[in-house]
Amino acid sequence: MVLTLVGLPLNFDSIRNQILFDTVVPSYDTVSEQLLRYSIPHMFGHSPVPPTNSFAFYFQSSYRGGRSGNHGGYHGQHPCCIFCQQYGHIEAKCHTKERQQHKTTNVAQVNSPKSSNEVAPTKYRGALGSLCQIGTCLGIITSLILGIPSKNDPHWWRTMLYIASIPGILVAIGMQFTVDSPRWLCKAGRINDAKTIIRELWGESKIDSAIEEFQSVCNNDGCDSDSRWSEILEEPHSRVAFIGGALFVLQQFAGINGVLYFSSLTFQEVGVESSAVASLFVGLTNFAGAVCALYLIDREGRQKLLIGSYLGMAISMFLVSSAIFCPLDEQLSNNLSILGTILYIFSFAIGAGPVTGIIISELSSTRTRGKIMGLSFSTHWVCNFIVGLFFLDLVEKFGVAPIYASFGAVSLSAATFAYYFIVETKGRSLEEIERSLNVKA
């Protein structure tokens, strides 16, 4: 429940940023149009063209988030992050609070998959990690519904910003009932507390074996607080750092933010003039994909989902490109473009979206998990910024079809990368995964 709620405030944040800073499409005249217009590109809590100052703080907070979770644990961070985030909403026009909000949002974003992986039972680890994606989808749909009155009330957006405090408060309250990671407690020497949590979450029979595994890894590999950033350049950590960075590079250059940005125009070409309706189609598609990922991730495995997801994205992009390159019939081409867009978003939501953050955390060692996650998410925001910065210029220069075809090519490359480099983690404890990677190194 708490993990689901964590995703909700991020979407209000995305809409608010575009209203206040208006950096993407300044030709829209009313706040209501902007609310609906910008709900599409924020399908996954990302901005298609984040302001430069926003990018800098997303990058910085991703870096810091990777460090802080391992030094102080994850339990105390989410309430602080969410409360600061929502206070930033209420004082939205204050740039100091704006910067604080970007930082706290991304500390939570980095630590959520880490903490869920460390607390969750092995059998359900992937599904519980996918709940963050469900929360993001629900946040999108909720923000769309709340944005409907803005068409008749030009001041409604202020009310939306106050409403955005509600999920933040719920998260802060819910975090009081969550537990610290038993792995972190074991590293901190609080063995009895770790045993209590294992007994409550995993069962009495798992206590001795789990504690033995935790202590074995800590004794052999040490703790994150003792590690240096330079260690991620050494084996076996360098391999995981490379995989983490490469997955996010491929994810972003496969064009998710570009496709979402352009999707409203695609819907308009087939007669869907309302941005709200177009956004609803996109939101429901994303939600359906996230639900499928929730069901499949612990049954089929991470590698299969990634490969299938990127193959689906590649087929979708080639379908849209073909419809534009070879328009046999205008209505047919438009329908194929819509089909390709929906299929692309669904394919992304079923694998490339939720699995990437989960598997990077699973592959990382106890000693460097925080640093590798921070580095990976920093790489994500750099690539996100580059795609958003140049997408429209490239479309204007080369046209939509070549750009979408290049997204398809990158998606194929990502599927190939997942086939050769991703290690399957389904049904394996984090310590078992770490030991196997150390042996390979």
C-alpha positions as CSV (number, residue, x, y, z in Angstrom):
1,M,0.0,0.0,0.0
2,V,2.8,2.4,1.0
3,L,4.8,1.6,-2.2
4,T,1.7,2.2,-4.3
5,L,1.1,5.6,-2.7
6,V,4.7,6.7,-3.2
7,G,4.1,7.0,-6.9
8,L,1.0,9.2,-6.6
9,P,2.5,12.6,-5.7
10,L,5.1,12.5,-8.5
11,N,2.4,13.1,-11.2
12,F,1.0,16.2,-9.5
13,D,4.6,17.5,-9.3
14,S,5.1,16.9,-13.0
15,I,1.9,18.8,-14.0
16,R,2.7,21.7,-11.6
17,N,6.2,22.2,-12.9
18,Q,5.0,22.7,-16.5
19,I,2.3,25.1,-15.4
20,L,4.7,27.3,-13.4
21,F,7.8,27.2,-15.7
22,D,6.0,26.7,-19.0
23,T,9.2,25.5,-20.9
24,V,7.8,23.1,-23.4
25,V,4.9,24.5,-25.4
26,P,4.3,28.1,-24.4
27,S,1.7,28.6,-27.2
28,Y,-1.1,27.1,-25.0
29,D,-3.0,29.9,-23.4
30,T,-4.9,28.6,-20.5
31,V,-3.9,26.7,-17.4
32,S,-6.6,24.1,-18.0
33,E,-5.2,23.3,-21.4
34,Q,-1.7,23.0,-20.0
35,L,-2.9,20.7,-17.2
36,L,-4.3,18.3,-19.8
37,R,-1.6,18.8,-22.3
38,Y,1.2,17.9,-19.9
39,S,-0.5,15.0,-18.3
40,I,0.6,12.9,-21.3
41,P,4.3,13.3,-21.3
42,H,4.5,12.5,-17.5
43,M,3.3,8.9,-17.9
44,F,6.2,7.7,-15.8
45,G,6.8,10.8,-13.7
46,H,9.3,12.2,-16.2
47,S,9.4,15.5,-17.9
48,P,9.9,15.5,-21.7
49,V,12.0,18.7,-21.5
50,P,12.8,19.3,-17.9
51,P,14.1,22.8,-17.1
52,T,17.8,23.0,-16.7
53,N,17.6,23.7,-13.0
54,S,15.2,20.8,-12.5
55,F,17.5,18.4,-14.4
56,A,20.4,19.5,-12.2
57,F,18.6,18.7,-9.0
58,Y,17.1,15.4,-10.3
59,F,20.7,14.4,-11.1
60,Q,22.0,15.6,-7.7
61,S,19.3,14.0,-5.7
62,S,19.6,10.7,-7.5
63,Y,23.3,10.7,-6.6
64,R,22.6,11.6,-3.0
65,G,19.7,9.2,-2.7
66,G,22.0,6.3,-3.5
67,R,24.2,7.2,-0.6
68,S,21.8,8.1,2.1
69,G,19.7,4.9,2.1
70,N,22.6,2.8,3.1
71,H,24.0,5.1,5.8
72,G,20.7,5.9,7.5
73,G,18.3,3.2,6.4
74,Y,15.2,3.7,4.2
75,H,12.5,3.8,6.8
76,G,13.0,7.3,8.0
77,Q,13.6,8.8,4.5
78,H,10.2,8.5,2.8
79,P,8.2,10.5,5.3
80,C,10.7,13.3,5.3
81,C,11.0,13.3,1.5
82,I,7.2,13.2,1.0
83,F,6.5,16.0,3.5
84,C,9.1,18.2,2.0
85,Q,7.8,17.4,-1.4
86,Q,4.3,18.4,-0.6
87,Y,5.4,21.5,1.3
88,G,7.1,22.4,-2.0
89,H,3.8,22.0,-3.7
90,I,2.0,24.5,-1.4
91,E,4.9,27.0,-1.7
92,A,5.2,26.3,-5.4
93,K,6.4,29.7,-6.5
94,C,9.3,29.7,-4.0
95,H,12.4,28.5,-5.9
96,T,14.0,27.3,-2.7
97,K,11.1,25.0,-2.0
98,E,11.1,24.0,-5.7
99,R,14.7,22.8,-5.5
100,Q,14.0,21.0,-2.2
101,Q,11.1,19.2,-3.8
102,H,13.1,17.9,-6.7
103,K,15.7,16.6,-4.3
104,T,13.3,14.9,-2.0
105,T,11.2,13.4,-4.8
106,N,14.2,11.6,-6.3
107,V,15.7,10.5,-3.0
108,A,12.4,8.6,-2.6
109,Q,12.5,7.4,-6.2
110,V,15.9,5.9,-5.9
111,N,15.3,4.3,-2.5
112,S,11.9,2.8,-3.1
113,P,13.1,-0.1,-5.3
114,K,16.1,-0.6,-3.0
115,S,14.1,-0.8,0.2
116,S,11.3,-3.0,-1.4
117,N,13.8,-5.5,-2.7
118,E,15.6,-5.8,0.6
119,V,12.4,-6.2,2.6
120,A,10.3,-8.3,0.3
121,P,10.2,-12.1,0.4
122,T,12.2,-13.6,-2.5
123,K,9.1,-15.2,-4.0
124,Y,7.2,-11.9,-4.3
125,R,10.1,-9.5,-4.6
126,G,9.4,-8.5,-8.3
127,A,5.7,-8.0,-7.8
128,L,6.1,-5.8,-4.7
129,G,8.7,-3.7,-6.5
130,S,6.3,-3.3,-9.4
131,L,3.7,-1.7,-7.1
132,C,5.6,1.6,-7.5
133,Q,4.6,1.5,-11.2
134,I,1.0,0.9,-10.2
135,G,1.2,3.9,-8.0
136,T,2.5,6.1,-10.8
137,C,-0.4,4.9,-13.1
138,L,-3.0,5.6,-10.4
139,G,-1.4,9.1,-9.9
140,I,-1.8,9.8,-13.6
141,I,-5.4,8.8,-13.8
142,T,-6.2,10.6,-10.5
143,S,-4.6,13.8,-11.7
144,L,-6.5,13.6,-15.0
145,I,-9.8,13.3,-13.2
146,L,-9.0,16.1,-10.9
147,G,-8.0,18.3,-13.8
148,I,-11.5,18.1,-15.4
149,P,-12.9,21.0,-13.5
150,S,-10.1,23.3,-14.6
151,K,-11.8,23.8,-18.0
152,N,-14.5,25.8,-16.2
153,D,-12.5,27.2,-13.3
154,P,-9.2,29.0,-14.2
155,H,-8.1,28.9,-10.6
156,W,-8.7,25.1,-10.1
157,W,-5.0,24.3,-10.5
158,R,-4.4,25.9,-7.1
159,T,-6.8,23.5,-5.6
160,M,-5.0,20.6,-7.3
161,L,-1.8,21.6,-5.7
162,Y,-3.4,21.5,-2.2
163,I,-5.0,18.1,-3.0
164,A,-1.6,16.8,-4.0
165,S,-0.6,17.0,-0.3
166,I,-3.1,14.2,0.6
167,P,-1.1,11.3,-0.9
168,G,2.0,12.8,0.7
169,I,0.4,12.8,4.1
170,L,-0.9,9.2,3.6
171,V,2.6,8.1,2.6
172,A,4.1,9.7,5.7
173,I,1.6,8.1,8.0
174,G,1.9,4.7,6.2
175,M,5.7,4.8,6.6
176,Q,5.2,4.7,10.4
177,F,3.9,1.2,10.0
178,T,6.6,-0.1,7.7
179,V,9.8,-1.8,8.8
180,D,13.5,-1.3,8.2
181,S,15.3,-3.7,5.9
182,P,16.4,-6.7,7.9
183,R,19.6,-6.7,5.8
184,W,20.3,-3.1,6.9
185,L,19.6,-4.0,10.5
186,C,22.0,-6.9,10.3
187,K,24.7,-4.6,8.9
188,A,24.0,-2.2,11.7
189,G,24.4,-5.0,14.3
190,R,20.8,-5.0,15.3
191,I,20.4,-8.8,14.9
192,N,17.4,-9.2,17.2
193,D,15.5,-6.5,15.4
194,A,16.3,-8.2,12.1
195,K,15.1,-11.5,13.4
196,T,11.8,-10.0,14.5
197,I,11.2,-8.5,11.1
198,I,12.1,-11.8,9.3
199,R,9.7,-13.7,11.6
200,E,6.9,-11.3,10.8
201,L,7.4,-11.0,7.0
202,W,9.1,-14.2,5.9
203,G,8.1,-16.7,8.6
204,E,9.8,-18.4,11.6
205,S,11.5,-21.1,9.4
206,K,13.5,-18.4,7.4
207,I,15.2,-16.7,10.4
208,D,18.3,-18.7,10.9
209,S,19.1,-19.2,7.2
210,A,18.5,-15.6,6.4
211,I,20.6,-14.2,9.2
212,E,23.4,-16.6,8.2
213,E,23.2,-15.4,4.6
214,F,23.2,-11.7,5.7
215,Q,26.2,-12.1,8.0
216,S,28.1,-14.2,5.4
217,V,27.9,-11.5,2.8
218,C,28.7,-8.7,5.2
219,N,31.7,-10.5,6.6
220,N,33.1,-11.3,3.1
221,D,32.1,-8.1,1.3
222,G,31.8,-5.5,4.0
223,C,29.2,-2.8,4.2
224,D,28.2,0.1,1.9
225,S,29.3,2.7,4.5
226,D,32.9,1.4,4.1
227,S,32.9,1.4,0.3
228,R,34.4,4.0,-2.0
229,W,32.9,5.3,-5.3
230,S,36.0,4.0,-7.1
231,E,35.0,0.5,-6.2
232,I,32.3,0.5,-8.8
233,L,35.1,0.5,-11.4
234,E,36.4,-2.8,-10.0
235,E,35.0,-6.3,-10.7
236,P,32.4,-7.5,-10.0
237,H,30.8,-4.2,-9.2
238,S,31.9,-2.6,-12.5
239,R,29.8,-5.2,-14.5
240,V,26.7,-4.3,-12.6
241,A,27.3,-0.6,-12.8
242,F,27.7,-1.0,-16.6
243,I,24.5,-3.0,-16.8
244,G,22.6,-0.4,-14.8
245,G,23.9,2.5,-16.8
246,A,23.4,0.8,-20.1
247,L,19.8,-0.3,-19.3
248,F,18.8,3.3,-18.5
249,V,20.6,4.7,-21.6
250,L,18.7,2.2,-23.8
251,Q,15.4,2.8,-22.0
252,Q,15.6,6.5,-22.6
253,F,17.0,6.4,-26.1
254,A,14.3,3.9,-27.0
255,G,12.1,7.1,-27.0
256,I,9.5,6.7,-24.3
257,N,9.3,10.4,-23.5
258,G,9.4,11.4,-27.2
259,V,6.5,9.0,-28.0
260,L,4.5,10.2,-25.1
261,Y,5.1,13.8,-26.0
262,F,3.9,13.2,-29.6
263,S,1.0,10.9,-28.7
264,S,-1.5,13.7,-28.3
265,L,-1.0,14.8,-31.9
266,T,-1.3,11.2,-33.0
267,F,-4.7,11.0,-31.3
268,Q,-5.8,14.3,-32.8
269,E,-5.2,12.9,-36.3
270,V,-7.9,10.3,-35.8
271,G,-10.4,12.7,-34.5
272,V,-9.7,12.6,-30.7
273,E,-9.5,16.3,-30.1
274,S,-9.7,16.2,-26.3
275,S,-6.4,16.0,-24.7
276,A,-8.1,14.6,-21.6
277,V,-9.5,11.7,-23.6
278,A,-6.1,11.1,-25.2
279,S,-4.4,11.2,-21.8
280,L,-7.0,8.7,-20.4
281,F,-6.3,6.2,-23.2
282,V,-2.6,6.5,-22.5
283,G,-3.1,6.2,-18.7
284,L,-5.3,3.2,-19.0
285,T,-2.9,1.5,-21.4
286,N,0.0,2.1,-19.0
287,F,-2.1,0.8,-16.0
288,A,-3.0,-2.3,-18.0
289,G,0.7,-2.9,-18.7
290,A,1.7,-2.4,-15.1
291,V,-0.9,-4.8,-13.9
292,C,0.4,-7.4,-16.4
293,A,4.0,-6.8,-15.2
294,L,2.8,-7.3,-11.6
295,Y,1.4,-10.7,-12.5
296,L,4.3,-11.9,-14.8
297,I,7.5,-10.6,-13.2
298,D,7.8,-13.4,-10.6
299,R,6.4,-16.0,-13.0
300,E,8.3,-15.4,-16.2
301,G,11.3,-13.7,-14.9
302,R,13.0,-10.3,-15.4
303,Q,15.0,-11.2,-18.5
304,K,12.0,-12.5,-20.4
305,L,9.9,-9.4,-19.6
306,L,12.7,-7.1,-20.7
307,I,13.3,-8.9,-24.0
308,G,9.6,-9.2,-24.8
309,S,9.0,-5.5,-23.8
310,Y,11.7,-4.1,-26.0
311,L,10.7,-6.4,-28.9
312,G,7.2,-5.1,-28.6
313,M,8.4,-1.5,-28.5
314,A,10.5,-2.1,-31.6
315,I,7.6,-3.7,-33.5
316,S,5.4,-0.8,-32.5
317,M,7.8,1.9,-33.7
318,F,8.4,0.1,-37.0
319,L,4.6,-0.1,-37.4
320,V,4.2,3.6,-36.9
321,S,7.1,4.4,-39.2
322,S,5.7,2.2,-41.9
323,A,2.3,3.8,-41.6
324,I,3.9,7.2,-42.2
325,F,6.4,6.1,-44.9
326,C,3.9,4.1,-46.9
327,P,0.4,5.7,-46.4
328,L,-1.8,3.5,-48.5
329,D,-4.9,5.0,-47.0
330,E,-5.0,8.0,-44.7
331,Q,-7.5,6.6,-42.3
332,L,-5.7,3.2,-42.2
333,S,-2.4,5.0,-41.6
334,N,-3.8,7.0,-38.7
335,N,-5.3,3.9,-37.2
336,L,-2.0,2.0,-37.4
337,S,-0.3,5.0,-35.8
338,I,-2.7,4.8,-32.9
339,L,-2.3,1.1,-32.6
340,G,1.5,1.4,-32.7
341,T,1.5,4.1,-30.0
342,I,-0.8,2.1,-27.7
343,L,1.2,-1.1,-28.2
344,Y,4.4,0.8,-27.6
345,I,3.2,2.3,-24.3
346,F,1.8,-1.1,-23.2
347,S,5.1,-2.9,-24.1
348,F,7.1,-0.3,-22.1
349,A,4.8,-0.6,-19.1
350,I,5.0,-4.4,-19.0
351,G,8.8,-4.6,-18.8
352,A,11.2,-1.8,-19.7
353,G,9.5,0.6,-17.2
354,P,9.2,-1.4,-13.9
355,V,11.9,-4.1,-14.4
356,T,14.8,-1.8,-15.0
357,G,15.0,-0.3,-11.5
358,I,14.2,-3.6,-9.9
359,I,16.8,-5.7,-11.5
360,I,19.6,-3.1,-11.1
361,S,19.0,-3.2,-7.3
362,E,18.9,-7.0,-7.4
363,L,22.1,-7.4,-9.2
364,S,24.0,-4.9,-7.1
365,S,26.1,-6.2,-4.1
366,T,25.4,-5.2,-0.6
367,R,28.5,-3.2,-0.5
368,T,27.8,-1.0,-3.5
369,R,24.0,-1.2,-4.0
370,G,23.4,2.4,-3.0
371,K,26.2,3.8,-5.1
372,I,25.2,1.8,-8.2
373,M,21.6,2.8,-7.9
374,G,22.5,6.4,-7.5
375,L,24.8,6.3,-10.5
376,S,22.2,4.4,-12.6
377,F,19.4,6.9,-11.9
378,S,21.8,9.8,-12.5
379,T,22.5,8.3,-15.9
380,H,18.7,8.0,-16.4
381,W,18.2,11.7,-15.9
382,V,21.1,12.7,-18.1
383,C,19.6,10.7,-21.0
384,N,16.1,11.9,-20.2
385,F,17.3,15.5,-20.5
386,I,19.1,14.9,-23.8
387,V,16.1,13.2,-25.4
388,G,13.8,15.9,-24.2
389,L,16.1,18.7,-25.3
390,F,16.7,17.5,-28.9
391,F,13.5,15.4,-29.7
392,L,11.4,18.2,-31.3
393,D,14.4,19.6,-33.2
394,L,15.1,16.2,-34.7
395,V,11.5,15.7,-35.6
396,E,11.4,19.1,-37.3
397,K,14.6,18.3,-39.3
398,F,14.1,14.7,-40.2
399,G,10.4,14.0,-39.7
400,V,8.6,11.7,-37.3
401,A,9.1,8.4,-39.2
402,P,12.9,8.3,-39.2
403,I,13.0,9.3,-35.5
404,Y,10.5,6.6,-34.6
405,A,12.4,4.1,-36.7
406,S,15.6,5.0,-34.8
407,F,13.6,4.4,-31.5
408,G,12.7,0.9,-32.9
409,A,16.4,0.2,-33.7
410,V,17.4,1.2,-30.2
411,S,14.7,-1.1,-28.8
412,L,16.0,-4.0,-30.8
413,S,19.5,-3.2,-29.4
414,A,18.0,-3.2,-25.9
415,A,16.4,-6.6,-26.4
416,T,19.8,-8.0,-27.6
417,F,21.5,-6.4,-24.6
418,A,19.0,-8.0,-22.2
419,Y,19.5,-11.4,-23.8
420,Y,23.3,-11.4,-23.5
421,F,24.0,-9.4,-20.3
422,I,21.0,-9.7,-17.9
423,V,21.3,-12.4,-15.3
424,E,17.9,-13.9,-14.3
425,T,17.1,-13.1,-10.7
426,K,13.7,-14.7,-10.3
427,G,13.3,-16.9,-7.2
428,R,16.9,-16.2,-6.0
429,S,17.8,-14.3,-2.8
430,L,19.9,-11.2,-3.1
431,E,22.7,-12.9,-1.3
432,E,22.6,-15.9,-3.7
433,I,22.7,-13.5,-6.7
434,E,25.6,-11.7,-5.2
435,R,27.6,-14.8,-4.6
436,S,27.0,-16.1,-8.2
437,L,28.2,-12.8,-9.6
438,N,31.3,-12.8,-7.4
439,V,32.2,-16.3,-8.6
440,K,31.8,-15.3,-12.3
441,A,34.1,-12.3,-11.7
